[in-house]
């Protein structure tokens, strides 16, 4: 762990194992921190806050820019750490490191754009001035599926704003967090400004984050169930909250779209990170006239995707994060099959040869999925593409919005009017129109409904870490 500028073990001496999901083997032991460790980290962040908040925006920008340079310099090392610890193919890991570094660069620039304003007063002897100041100590909880970029997407704007941070990374991927913290400290982040608590049991850490009065902001990326619980606890203590939660993205292919082009896009985004992405499509609505051509193309491309260790450059499908994730995917597929869905491709666990020690599920395509099936309603977080035919635009919009999630949605059409109608009509925070990658450091990322609160990235990203202060001056 990293507290008050020093690497430290857990006070209890306890550790927990970090597992390679491709092999099931232990990579390393890391400290198993507890609630007391979280309290010490919060105290350190609180003690460092005034000095860090008092530095100039230009100084904070320089620190973040140095961190960006170091992350790019160490891209290969970070990517290999990620592939070993999280499982994604090395090519995808390199892409994520670049994406994560982009947040450091973007917020190094946004640090200098924290503008105030003056407001005209109805009184001649009065002046209004508005400042935006750092909220204070930030408690951050990050997920395992993007173990580098989800850290920089939170820590970058927090540091740029002048906040101090305590991070609890996912228990499955603490090694990536450790490497990111090494970069930040080498870049010049002072002692106490960033703190890292690793723990196998996240519950006591989360309870300390949400109840400690020194924490003024909680930022969380993870499941909707946990996000609801943390947000409720934080709200009871009047803390600022932003949450990026689950998704159940629709992928809609209209009759005027090129089904081959759409299927290529679906394959790339559906099986990104083995389907373990919150923006991954979970429901593929394809116009009845295009369903056969779409399914044939998708099956042809997915059938060529090789599963295995991410260190094999020919591998496109890595392992799922753990055995429970495999069980969840298998349960959803078995439920769909039992209720009448056809398996076009896959539909089973992968256990042969070198895959036997890891957590693998075959890339799968289902046809004939309907709303009685578990997979229709719940996020899969795995390599399964359910195809659902539809007949008209109004039906597609209604089906797509029929979910309590609201993160990402995708639309393929060549009709500009339809594109705008879907963009405006879909109840999702991110809409890709003929675009499977509507994300960048410069773009606001976040969802509606049960997919979360607030936005990350873009100029909105730093606003999540700022308080607005009004000054009324009588002259």
ChimeraX attribute file (.defattr): number of C-alpha atoms within 10 A of each C-alpha:
attribute: neighborCount
match mode: 1-to-1
recipient: residues
	/A:1	24
	/A:2	22
	/A:3	24
	/A:4	21
	/A:5	17
	/A:6	11
	/A:7	12
	/A:8	15
	/A:9	19
	/A:10	18
	/A:11	12
	/A:12	10
	/A:13	9
	/A:14	14
	/A:15	17
	/A:16	18
	/A:17	16
	/A:18	22
	/A:19	22
	/A:20	26
	/A:21	27
	/A:22	29
	/A:23	19
	/A:24	16
	/A:25	13
	/A:26	13
	/A:27	14
	/A:28	13
	/A:29	14
	/A:30	21
	/A:31	21
	/A:32	22
	/A:33	28
	/A:34	22
	/A:35	19
	/A:36	14
	/A:37	24
	/A:38	28
	/A:39	18
	/A:40	16
	/A:41	26
	/A:42	32
	/A:43	20
	/A:44	23
	/A:45	29
	/A:46	22
	/A:47	18
	/A:48	21
	/A:49	21
	/A:50	16
	/A:51	12
	/A:52	23
	/A:53	21
	/A:54	10
	/A:55	11
	/A:56	14
	/A:57	21
	/A:58	14
	/A:59	16
	/A:60	23
	/A:61	24
	/A:62	19
	/A:63	22
	/A:64	29
	/A:65	21
	/A:66	19
	/A:67	27
	/A:68	26
	/A:69	16
	/A:70	18
	/A:71	24
	/A:72	18
	/A:73	11
	/A:74	14
	/A:75	19
	/A:76	16
	/A:77	14
	/A:78	22
	/A:79	24
	/A:80	21
	/A:81	18
	/A:82	31
	/A:83	24
	/A:84	24
	/A:85	25
	/A:86	31
	/A:87	30
	/A:88	34
	/A:89	29
	/A:90	25
	/A:91	19
	/A:92	17
	/A:93	26
	/A:94	21
	/A:95	14
	/A:96	22
	/A:97	24
	/A:98	18
	/A:99	19
	/A:100	26
	/A:101	26
	/A:102	24
	/A:103	29
	/A:104	30
	/A:105	21
	/A:106	24
	/A:107	31
	/A:108	28
	/A:109	19
	/A:110	21
	/A:111	26
	/A:112	16
	/A:113	14
	/A:114	17
	/A:115	10
	/A:116	13
	/A:117	10
	/A:118	12
	/A:119	11
	/A:120	10
	/A:121	12
	/A:122	8
	/A:123	8
	/A:124	9
	/A:125	9
	/A:126	12
	/A:127	16
	/A:128	14
	/A:129	14
	/A:130	15
	/A:131	15
	/A:132	17
	/A:133	18
	/A:134	26
	/A:135	24
	/A:136	24
	/A:137	29
	/A:138	31
	/A:139	30
	/A:140	24
	/A:141	23
	/A:142	27
	/A:143	21
	/A:144	21
	/A:145	25
	/A:146	22
	/A:147	26
	/A:148	30
	/A:149	27
	/A:150	25
	/A:151	24
	/A:152	27
	/A:153	25
	/A:154	28
	/A:155	26
	/A:156	32
	/A:157	30
	/A:158	28
	/A:159	30
	/A:160	32
	/A:161	33
	/A:162	27
	/A:163	29
	/A:164	33
	/A:165	30
	/A:166	31
	/A:167	27
	/A:168	27
	/A:169	26
	/A:170	24
	/A:171	20
	/A:172	23
	/A:173	26
	/A:174	29
	/A:175	26
	/A:176	27
	/A:177	27
	/A:178	20
	/A:179	16
	/A:180	21
	/A:181	21
	/A:182	15
	/A:183	19
	/A:184	23
	/A:185	16
	/A:186	14
	/A:187	19
	/A:188	15
	/A:189	20
	/A:190	17
	/A:191	18
	/A:192	24
	/A:193	29
	/A:194	28
	/A:195	26
	/A:196	27
	/A:197	29
	/A:198	30
	/A:199	28
	/A:200	19
	/A:201	15
	/A:202	18
	/A:203	14
	/A:204	15
	/A:205	24
	/A:206	23
	/A:207	16
	/A:208	19
	/A:209	30
	/A:210	27
	/A:211	17
	/A:212	16
	/A:213	13
	/A:214	19
	/A:215	26
	/A:216	24
	/A:217	25
	/A:218	25
	/A:219	25
	/A:220	25
	/A:221	24
	/A:222	20
	/A:223	19
	/A:224	18
	/A:225	11
	/A:226	16
	/A:227	24
	/A:228	15
	/A:229	14
	/A:230	22
	/A:231	22
	/A:232	15
	/A:233	17
	/A:234	23
	/A:235	15
	/A:236	11
	/A:237	15
	/A:238	14
	/A:239	23
	/A:240	19
	/A:241	24
	/A:242	22
	/A:243	27
	/A:244	26
	/A:245	26
	/A:246	27
	/A:247	31
	/A:248	29
	/A:249	27
	/A:250	29
	/A:251	31
	/A:252	31
	/A:253	28
	/A:254	27
	/A:255	20
	/A:256	13
	/A:257	19
	/A:258	16
	/A:259	26
	/A:260	16
	/A:261	14
	/A:262	24
	/A:263	25
	/A:264	17
	/A:265	19
	/A:266	25
	/A:267	21
	/A:268	17
	/A:269	20
	/A:270	27
	/A:271	25
	/A:272	22
	/A:273	26
	/A:274	28
	/A:275	25
	/A:276	23
	/A:277	19
	/A:278	23
	/A:279	28
	/A:280	32
	/A:281	30
	/A:282	28
	/A:283	26
	/A:284	24
	/A:285	24
	/A:286	27
	/A:287	23
	/A:288	16
	/A:289	15
	/A:290	19
	/A:291	21
	/A:292	14
	/A:293	14
	/A:294	24
	/A:295	20
	/A:296	14
	/A:297	18
	/A:298	24
	/A:299	20
	/A:300	15
	/A:301	14
	/A:302	25
	/A:303	15
	/A:304	11
	/A:305	16
	/A:306	15
	/A:307	22
	/A:308	25
	/A:309	27
	/A:310	25
	/A:311	17
	/A:312	14
	/A:313	11
	/A:314	15
	/A:315	18
	/A:316	23
	/A:317	26
	/A:318	31
	/A:319	32
	/A:320	27
	/A:321	27
	/A:322	18
	/A:323	14
	/A:324	11
	/A:325	19
	/A:326	20
	/A:327	14
	/A:328	15
	/A:329	23
	/A:330	20
	/A:331	15
	/A:332	19
	/A:333	26
	/A:334	17
	/A:335	16
	/A:336	25
	/A:337	18
	/A:338	11
	/A:339	15
	/A:340	14
	/A:341	19
	/A:342	17
	/A:343	17
	/A:344	16
	/A:345	19
	/A:346	19
	/A:347	21
	/A:348	17
	/A:349	17
	/A:350	21
	/A:351	14
	/A:352	9
	/A:353	7
	/A:354	12
	/A:355	19
	/A:356	14
	/A:357	16
	/A:358	25
	/A:359	26
	/A:360	31
	/A:361	27
	/A:362	24
	/A:363	27
	/A:364	21
	/A:365	22
	/A:366	22
	/A:367	21
	/A:368	15
	/A:369	23
	/A:370	19
	/A:371	12
	/A:372	12
	/A:373	19
	/A:374	18
	/A:375	24
	/A:376	19
	/A:377	17
	/A:378	16
	/A:379	23
	/A:380	27
	/A:381	28
	/A:382	29
	/A:383	29
	/A:384	28
	/A:385	29
	/A:386	24
	/A:387	24
	/A:388	22
	/A:389	20
	/A:390	21
	/A:391	14
	/A:392	11
	/A:393	16
	/A:394	11
	/A:395	10
	/A:396	22
	/A:397	18
	/A:398	12
	/A:399	17
	/A:400	24
	/A:401	18
	/A:402	14
	/A:403	18
	/A:404	16
	/A:405	25
	/A:406	28
	/A:407	28
	/A:408	28
	/A:409	30
	/A:410	31
	/A:411	24
	/A:412	26
	/A:413	20
	/A:414	15
	/A:415	12
	/A:416	10
	/A:417	10
	/A:418	15
	/A:419	17
	/A:420	11
	/A:421	13
	/A:422	22
	/A:423	19
	/A:424	11
	/A:425	13
	/A:426	20
	/A:427	23
	/A:428	25
	/A:429	20
	/A:430	23
	/A:431	24
	/A:432	17
	/A:433	21
	/A:434	19
	/A:435	15
	/A:436	24
	/A:437	14
	/A:438	17
	/A:439	16
	/A:440	15
	/A:441	22
	/A:442	16
	/A:443	16
	/A:444	19
	/A:445	22
	/A:446	23
	/A:447	25
	/A:448	20
	/A:449	15
	/A:450	21
	/A:451	27
	/A:452	28
	/A:453	19
	/A:454	19
	/A:455	21
	/A:456	26
	/A:457	26
	/A:458	19
	/A:459	20
	/A:460	16
	/A:461	26
	/A:462	25
	/A:463	22
	/A:464	23
	/A:465	29
	/A:466	22
	/A:467	15
	/A:468	12
	/A:469	11
	/A:470	15
	/A:471	11
	/A:472	12
	/A:473	11
	/A:474	10
	/A:475	7
